[in-house]
Amino acid sequence: MTEQEHNNMLSTDKCITTTSTPIIIGSRKTSEQHTHTQLHPQQHPQHPQHPQQQQLGHPHLNMHHTCSHTVHSQKYSAETPRRNLHELLLEVLDVLLSCLVVAPCVIAYWRGTWELMGVLLFPNSLPFSALASFAIGGLGHFIFTITQNFFKDHIHPDKRRLTYYAISRLYTAVFGVVCVNMWRGAWMVCDWLTSIDSLAIISVVTLVALLFLVGTRTLRNLGAAPYTVTMDHKSDYFEVDTMFKIPGFAQPGLYVLDTLFSVFVIGSLVVIAWRGVWGIFDLTLFPRDKAKSAWGSLLIGYLTVFVTFIIQPLMRYVCRRISGLLKIIICDIYYLMTFFGAVNAWRGIWNLLDVYLYPDNRILSFWITHIVPFLLLAALKCSNSILVRGVFIDAEGSGAEAVHLPINYVRLHFLRERRKKVASEQYAHLDSPLYYLKADHAKLGKHLEKDMEAQHSLIDKPHAPAAQII
């Protein structure tokens, strides 16, 4: 162990044992906010104190707050390299969970829902079926985007806990169908208007879509499971990012245009790119043998996923040291690699389900993969992983945040347990904790997980107004 690591460990222990402040993980905010967390104690914003705290008196609270905030932000931020075997092990467990559990469930859900739409929506007319799906998906996306502030303000577990859980899970179930229909509609319209049997045409259309995504700096939106695990946390449960981040209805005209552009332009370009790469493999990888083609895509996909996870520390290292156009180019190359791995993983699992899961009873197969994966993901509290929503900008974020993959499930659990232990030691003399803790929100193709919301929904019950959320 180096002297620096030893000092870091000592400083961490000092902060934990002397302060009554939160443990904070993964900061996905801007560099200005990183600077804010490291201000001098006298410059740090004052937080309203708990009444019991005022009685007991804590003259150095702000100093301890700054120390704890800085140390733990640095430890769990994407900006900081993993320093020990424990952190590496937790990261590996998160990756395995994403690749072996969450991703297959997400893909199975999409396969079942997609195929059921083909049965329910004009099964004898491809054009009408495609247009119906596109209308349902586009209108649904638009409605869920412009009403997100309403859901945030009125659907909250602190107000009506049972109502929140019922409405939030229903929201995910309906929004999931909307997402699948949006993709199915755009995909089938593209099949209808262009050839699906010509490798040259598919390649050209795909290349044009990718160039538009590169030009608008939205190539990052091509990523999907297993590169993301979206937890069901209350603070960002209903959040849908738009491309230009117009703030709600402060500018209603611009907000509506931003929503329409994000949903119909960027969303459609992403679908066209996915459809192109998928179609290319349909035509080139064992085109006469669906089973071999599926196994081939699965192997290619997961090998690519393995490589992209292996080189992510290198990508973080590079992105911390470059900026400008070079950083965008490096990030775009990495995004294309994750896109290639995701498409093949999806195509492999999807086609294997077609081949092996009740091939003689297609309707039963579709319903099973529509219902069971959703219930399993909801039980794991990551059902929002099925949603495709929001627009994210290439190379956005400081340093390594630009290539950080938001997979934090096991790490979140261990950090929550550590928080409980520290809180129980620090607040044993108080009737209730001074703070409920949470990390900063992650703005990524689907986001870093929040300790406070997981703790809040899984373990703690909200206390009286004396508790402060920071």
ZIDA-V272368 format. One record per residue. N is the residue number from 1. RES is the residue in three letters. PHI is phi in degrees with one decimal (none if undefined). D_CENTER is the distance of its C-alpha to the mean C-alpha in Angstrom with 1 decimal. Layout:
# ZIDA-V272368
N;RES;PHI;D_CENTER, N;RES;PHI;D_CENTER
This chain:
# ZIDA-V272368
1;MET;none;34.4, 2;THR;-75.6;34.9, 3;GLU;-64.4;36.4, 4;GLN;-63.7;33.3, 5;GLU;-62.2;31.1, 6;HIS;-62.8;33.9, 7;ASN;-64.3;34.0, 8;ASN;-61.7;30.3, 9;MET;-64.1;30.5, 10;LEU;-64.3;33.5, 11;SER;-65.9;31.9, 12;THR;-64.6;28.9, 13;ASP;-62.0;31.4, 14;LYS;-62.5;33.4, 15;CYS;-65.2;30.6, 16;ILE;-69.5;29.5, 17;THR;-85.2;33.1, 18;THR;-112.3;34.4, 19;THR;-129.1;31.8, 20;SER;-110.7;30.5, 21;THR;-131.9;27.2, 22;PRO;-76.8;23.5, 23;ILE;-92.5;21.5, 24;ILE;-121.4;18.5, 25;ILE;-110.6;15.6, 26;GLY;10.3;13.3, 27;SER;-92.6;14.2, 28;ARG;-111.3;12.1, 29;LYS;-82.8;15.0, 30;THR;-77.5;17.8, 31;SER;-62.9;20.7, 32;GLU;-62.7;22.8, 33;GLN;-73.3;20.9, 34;HIS;-61.7;21.1, 35;THR;-63.6;24.8, 36;HIS;-58.6;25.0, 37;THR;-71.3;24.0, 38;GLN;-110.9;26.9, 39;LEU;-65.7;29.6, 40;HIS;-61.6;33.0, 41;PRO;-52.5;33.4, 42;GLN;-70.0;35.8, 43;GLN;-93.8;33.3, 44;HIS;-71.3;30.4, 45;PRO;-57.7;29.9, 46;GLN;-78.5;31.7, 47;HIS;-101.2;29.9, 48;PRO;-58.0;32.0, 49;GLN;-92.5;33.5, 50;HIS;-62.8;33.8, 51;PRO;-53.7;37.5, 52;GLN;-66.2;38.1, 53;GLN;-65.4;36.9, 54;GLN;-63.9;39.4, 55;GLN;-69.7;42.1, 56;LEU;-76.1;41.4, 57;GLY;81.8;40.9, 58;HIS;-134.1;38.4, 59;PRO;-64.2;39.7, 60;HIS;-110.4;37.1, 61;LEU;-59.9;34.0, 62;ASN;-66.2;32.5, 63;MET;-63.5;33.4, 64;HIS;-67.0;31.7, 65;HIS;-58.9;28.6, 66;THR;-62.2;28.3, 67;CYS;-61.6;29.0, 68;SER;-64.3;26.4, 69;HIS;-59.7;23.7, 70;THR;-66.7;24.5, 71;VAL;-61.8;24.7, 72;HIS;-76.2;21.6, 73;SER;-63.2;19.5, 74;GLN;-66.3;21.0, 75;LYS;-68.2;20.5, 76;TYR;-108.9;16.8, 77;SER;-75.4;15.8, 78;ALA;-63.6;14.5, 79;GLU;-69.5;17.9, 80;THR;-99.8;19.8, 81;PRO;-63.3;20.6, 82;ARG;-67.5;20.6, 83;ARG;-103.8;24.1, 84;ASN;-143.1;25.1, 85;LEU;-65.3;25.1, 86;HIS;-61.0;23.4, 87;GLU;-63.2;20.2, 88;LEU;-64.1;20.4, 89;LEU;-63.1;20.9, 90;LEU;-63.5;17.9, 91;GLU;-66.4;15.7, 92;VAL;-64.1;17.5, 93;LEU;-63.2;17.1, 94;ASP;-62.3;13.3, 95;VAL;-63.8;13.6, 96;LEU;-63.1;16.2, 97;LEU;-61.6;14.4, 98;SER;-64.8;11.5, 99;CYS;-73.9;14.3, 100;LEU;-100.5;16.9, 101;VAL;-121.9;15.5, 102;VAL;-66.3;12.0, 103;ALA;-60.6;12.3, 104;PRO;-58.4;15.9, 105;CYS;-67.2;15.2, 106;VAL;-62.2;12.7, 107;ILE;-65.1;15.2, 108;ALA;-62.1;18.1, 109;TYR;-60.2;16.9, 110;TRP;-63.8;16.6, 111;ARG;-63.5;19.9, 112;GLY;-64.9;21.7, 113;THR;-67.1;20.6, 114;TRP;-58.3;21.4, 115;GLU;-69.4;24.8, 116;LEU;-64.9;25.7, 117;MET;-62.8;25.3, 118;GLY;-66.7;27.8, 119;VAL;-80.5;30.2, 120;LEU;-90.5;29.9, 121;LEU;-106.4;29.8, 122;PHE;44.2;33.1, 123;PRO;-62.1;33.2, 124;ASN;-97.5;36.4, 125;SER;-138.5;35.3, 126;LEU;-60.8;32.6, 127;PRO;-61.2;32.7, 128;PHE;-65.7;32.6, 129;SER;-63.5;29.8, 130;ALA;-64.4;27.7, 131;LEU;-66.5;28.6, 132;ALA;-64.3;28.0, 133;SER;-62.8;24.4, 134;PHE;-64.3;23.8, 135;ALA;-65.7;25.3, 136;ILE;-61.5;23.4, 137;GLY;-66.1;20.0, 138;GLY;-65.4;21.0, 139;LEU;-65.3;22.6, 140;GLY;-63.6;20.0, 141;HIS;-58.5;17.2, 142;PHE;-61.3;19.7, 143;ILE;-65.3;20.7, 144;PHE;-65.6;17.3, 145;THR;-73.1;16.5, 146;ILE;-76.2;19.9, 147;THR;-101.9;20.1, 148;GLN;-62.8;16.9, 149;ASN;-66.8;19.2, 150;PHE;-62.1;21.5, 151;PHE;-63.2;19.1, 152;LYS;-61.7;18.0, 153;ASP;-80.0;21.7, 154;HIS;-111.7;23.2, 155;ILE;-107.9;20.9, 156;HIS;-145.8;20.6, 157;PRO;-66.9;21.4, 158;ASP;-70.6;23.9, 159;LYS;-93.8;26.0, 160;ARG;-138.9;25.9, 161;ARG;-63.1;24.0, 162;LEU;-65.0;24.9, 163;THR;-61.7;24.4, 164;TYR;-59.9;20.9, 165;TYR;-65.2;19.9, 166;ALA;-66.1;21.8, 167;ILE;-71.7;20.5, 168;SER;-65.6;16.8, 169;ARG;-72.4;16.9, 170;LEU;-65.3;19.2, 171;TYR;-56.5;16.8, 172;THR;-64.0;14.1, 173;ALA;-62.8;16.9, 174;VAL;-70.8;18.3, 175;PHE;-64.6;15.3, 176;GLY;-61.2;14.5, 177;VAL;-62.8;18.0, 178;VAL;-62.4;17.7, 179;CYS;-60.6;14.9, 180;VAL;-62.3;16.9, 181;ASN;-65.9;20.1, 182;MET;-60.2;18.8, 183;TRP;-68.4;18.1, 184;ARG;-62.6;21.3, 185;GLY;-64.0;23.4, 186;ALA;-63.1;22.5, 187;TRP;-62.9;22.9, 188;MET;-72.9;26.2, 189;VAL;-63.6;27.6, 190;CYS;-65.8;27.1, 191;ASP;-61.6;28.9, 192;TRP;-69.4;31.6, 193;LEU;-88.4;32.2, 194;THR;-127.4;32.1, 195;SER;-78.4;33.3, 196;ILE;-101.8;31.3, 197;ASP;-106.9;34.2, 198;SER;-103.1;34.7, 199;LEU;-62.8;32.8, 200;ALA;-65.3;34.0, 201;ILE;-65.8;32.7, 202;ILE;-60.6;29.3, 203;SER;-63.7;29.0, 204;VAL;-65.8;30.2, 205;VAL;-61.2;27.9, 206;THR;-64.6;24.9, 207;LEU;-62.8;26.1, 208;VAL;-62.9;26.6, 209;ALA;-61.6;23.1, 210;LEU;-64.6;21.7, 211;LEU;-64.7;24.3, 212;PHE;-64.0;23.2, 213;LEU;-65.9;19.6, 214;VAL;-63.7;21.0, 215;GLY;-64.5;23.3, 216;THR;-94.7;20.8, 217;ARG;56.1;18.5, 218;THR;-125.6;15.6, 219;LEU;-62.4;15.6, 220;ARG;-60.7;12.1, 221;ASN;-74.6;10.9, 222;LEU;-75.3;12.6, 223;GLY;-71.1;10.0, 224;ALA;-157.9;8.7, 225;ALA;-52.3;9.0, 226;PRO;-92.9;10.3, 227;TYR;-91.4;8.4, 228;THR;-153.6;5.0, 229;VAL;-129.3;5.3, 230;THR;-101.6;4.2, 231;MET;-79.7;7.6, 232;ASP;-90.2;10.2, 233;HIS;-104.7;11.3, 234;LYS;-69.2;14.0, 235;SER;-70.1;13.7, 236;ASP;-119.0;10.6, 237;TYR;-60.9;11.0, 238;PHE;-104.0;12.7, 239;GLU;-80.7;11.3, 240;VAL;-131.2;11.3, 241;ASP;-78.2;11.6, 242;THR;-106.6;14.7, 243;MET;-66.4;16.0, 244;PHE;-98.1;18.8, 245;LYS;54.8;17.4, 246;ILE;-66.3;20.6, 247;PRO;-77.7;20.9, 248;GLY;56.2;21.4, 249;PHE;-100.0;25.0, 250;ALA;-63.0;26.6, 251;GLN;-130.0;27.2, 252;PRO;-58.6;27.0, 253;GLY;-63.3;28.2, 254;LEU;-66.7;25.8, 255;TYR;-64.7;22.9, 256;VAL;-64.9;23.8, 257;LEU;-63.4;24.3, 258;ASP;-60.5;21.0, 259;THR;-64.0;19.3, 260;LEU;-62.3;21.6, 261;PHE;-64.7;21.0, 262;SER;-63.8;17.2, 263;VAL;-76.7;17.5, 264;PHE;-91.1;20.6, 265;VAL;-92.0;20.9, 266;ILE;-63.7;17.6, 267;GLY;-59.5;16.3, 268;SER;-68.3;19.6, 269;LEU;-63.7;19.7, 270;VAL;-63.5;16.5, 271;VAL;-62.9;18.1, 272;ILE;-61.9;21.4, 273;ALA;-64.4;20.1, 274;TRP;-63.1;18.6, 275;ARG;-60.7;21.8, 276;GLY;-66.2;23.9, 277;VAL;-65.5;22.7, 278;TRP;-60.8;22.7, 279;GLY;-64.6;26.2, 280;ILE;-61.7;27.4, 281;PHE;-71.7;26.8, 282;ASP;-60.7;28.5, 283;LEU;-88.4;31.5, 284;THR;-116.7;31.7, 285;LEU;-105.5;30.5, 286;PHE;45.2;33.1, 287;PRO;-62.8;33.4, 288;ARG;-97.4;36.1, 289;ASP;-132.0;34.4, 290;LYS;-65.6;31.1, 291;ALA;-64.9;30.8, 292;LYS;-62.4;31.4, 293;SER;-62.8;29.1, 294;ALA;-66.2;26.3, 295;TRP;-63.3;27.0, 296;GLY;-63.4;27.3, 297;SER;-64.1;23.9, 298;LEU;-61.4;22.3, 299;LEU;-65.0;24.2, 300;ILE;-62.4;23.3, 301;GLY;-62.6;19.6, 302;TYR;-75.8;19.3, 303;LEU;-65.0;21.8, 304;THR;-65.7;19.7, 305;VAL;-59.4;16.5, 306;PHE;-59.6;18.9, 307;VAL;-63.3;20.2, 308;THR;-66.0;17.0, 309;PHE;-72.0;16.0, 310;ILE;-64.5;19.7, 311;ILE;-87.8;19.9, 312;GLN;-61.6;16.8, 313;PRO;-57.4;19.1, 314;LEU;-64.9;21.5, 315;MET;-63.9;19.0, 316;ARG;-60.6;18.1, 317;TYR;-59.6;21.9, 318;VAL;-65.5;22.7, 319;CYS;-68.5;20.2, 320;ARG;-72.6;21.6, 321;ARG;-118.3;25.0, 322;ILE;-129.0;24.8, 323;SER;-156.0;24.1, 324;GLY;71.8;24.9, 325;LEU;-63.1;25.3, 326;LEU;-62.8;25.3, 327;LYS;-64.1;21.9, 328;ILE;-62.2;20.6, 329;ILE;-63.4;22.5, 330;ILE;-61.1;21.3, 331;CYS;-63.3;17.6, 332;ASP;-63.6;18.3, 333;ILE;-63.0;20.0, 334;TYR;-66.8;17.1, 335;TYR;-61.1;14.7, 336;LEU;-65.5;17.6, 337;MET;-64.5;17.8, 338;THR;-66.7;14.2, 339;PHE;-61.0;14.9, 340;PHE;-61.9;18.2, 341;GLY;-65.8;16.9, 342;ALA;-65.4;14.3, 343;VAL;-59.3;17.1, 344;ASN;-69.8;19.6, 345;ALA;-63.0;17.6, 346;TRP;-64.5;17.0, 347;ARG;-63.2;20.6, 348;GLY;-64.5;22.0, 349;ILE;-66.4;20.6, 350;TRP;-58.7;21.2, 351;ASN;-70.6;24.8, 352;LEU;-65.9;25.5, 353;LEU;-64.7;24.8, 354;ASP;-61.8;27.2, 355;VAL;-79.6;29.8, 356;TYR;-111.1;29.8, 357;LEU;-96.4;28.5, 358;TYR;46.7;31.6, 359;PRO;-63.9;32.5, 360;ASP;-90.1;35.7, 361;ASN;-133.8;34.0, 362;ARG;-64.2;31.1, 363;ILE;-61.9;30.6, 364;LEU;-60.8;30.2, 365;SER;-59.3;27.8, 366;PHE;-65.7;25.6, 367;TRP;-66.8;25.7, 368;ILE;-60.4;25.0, 369;THR;-76.1;21.8, 370;HIS;-83.1;20.8, 371;ILE;-93.1;21.5, 372;VAL;-61.5;21.3, 373;PRO;-60.7;17.7, 374;PHE;-64.2;16.5, 375;LEU;-63.9;18.7, 376;LEU;-65.6;17.6, 377;LEU;-64.4;13.9, 378;ALA;-64.3;15.1, 379;ALA;-64.1;17.5, 380;LEU;-82.2;14.8, 381;LYS;61.0;13.0, 382;CYS;-140.1;9.7, 383;SER;-67.0;11.0, 384;ASN;-66.8;8.3, 385;SER;-64.3;6.8, 386;ILE;-78.7;9.8, 387;LEU;-84.9;9.1, 388;VAL;-115.0;9.2, 389;ARG;-147.3;9.5, 390;GLY;88.4;10.0, 391;VAL;-124.0;11.5, 392;PHE;-123.3;10.9, 393;ILE;-98.4;14.0, 394;ASP;-60.5;15.1, 395;ALA;60.1;16.0, 396;GLU;-75.5;14.8, 397;GLY;103.5;15.0, 398;SER;-84.2;17.9, 399;GLY;57.0;18.7, 400;ALA;-71.1;16.3, 401;GLU;-60.4;13.2, 402;ALA;-65.7;13.6, 403;VAL;-121.4;12.9, 404;HIS;-72.9;10.8, 405;LEU;-97.6;8.3, 406;PRO;-77.4;5.6, 407;ILE;-120.9;7.5, 408;ASN;-137.3;9.5, 409;TYR;-122.8;11.3, 410;VAL;-65.1;14.9, 411;ARG;-60.4;15.1, 412;LEU;-63.6;14.0, 413;HIS;-63.4;16.8, 414;PHE;-65.3;19.3, 415;LEU;-66.4;18.7, 416;ARG;-64.5;19.2, 417;GLU;-64.1;22.4, 418;ARG;-64.1;23.5, 419;ARG;-61.6;23.0, 420;LYS;-60.7;25.1, 421;LYS;-65.3;27.8, 422;VAL;-63.5;28.1, 423;ALA;-63.4;28.1, 424;SER;-64.7;30.8, 425;GLU;-74.0;32.9, 426;GLN;-79.7;32.6, 427;TYR;-109.6;33.0, 428;ALA;-62.3;35.6, 429;HIS;-88.9;38.2, 430;LEU;-108.3;36.3, 431;ASP;-73.0;35.9, 432;SER;-151.4;32.2, 433;PRO;-61.6;29.6, 434;LEU;-74.8;29.6, 435;TYR;-136.7;25.9, 436;TYR;-98.5;22.7, 437;LEU;-104.1;20.2, 438;LYS;-152.5;16.7, 439;ALA;-95.5;14.8, 440;ASP;-68.7;13.8, 441;HIS;-75.3;10.7, 442;ALA;-97.3;8.1, 443;LYS;-100.0;8.2, 444;LEU;-142.5;6.1, 445;GLY;-16.4;5.4, 446;LYS;122.4;2.4, 447;HIS;126.8;3.6, 448;LEU;-72.5;6.6, 449;GLU;-86.5;8.2, 450;LYS;-110.9;11.4, 451;ASP;-64.5;14.6, 452;MET;-63.2;16.7, 453;GLU;-67.8;14.9, 454;ALA;-64.1;14.7, 455;GLN;-60.7;18.3, 456;HIS;-64.5;19.2, 457;SER;-85.7;18.2, 458;LEU;-96.5;19.2, 459;ILE;-125.1;22.3, 460;ASP;-81.0;23.7, 461;LYS;-108.4;25.2, 462;PRO;-55.8;25.4, 463;HIS;-96.4;28.8, 464;ALA;-68.6;31.1, 465;PRO;-57.8;30.6, 466;ALA;-63.6;31.8, 467;ALA;-69.5;28.3, 468;GLN;-117.3;26.4, 469;ILE;-96.4;22.6, 470;ILE;-121.8;21.8
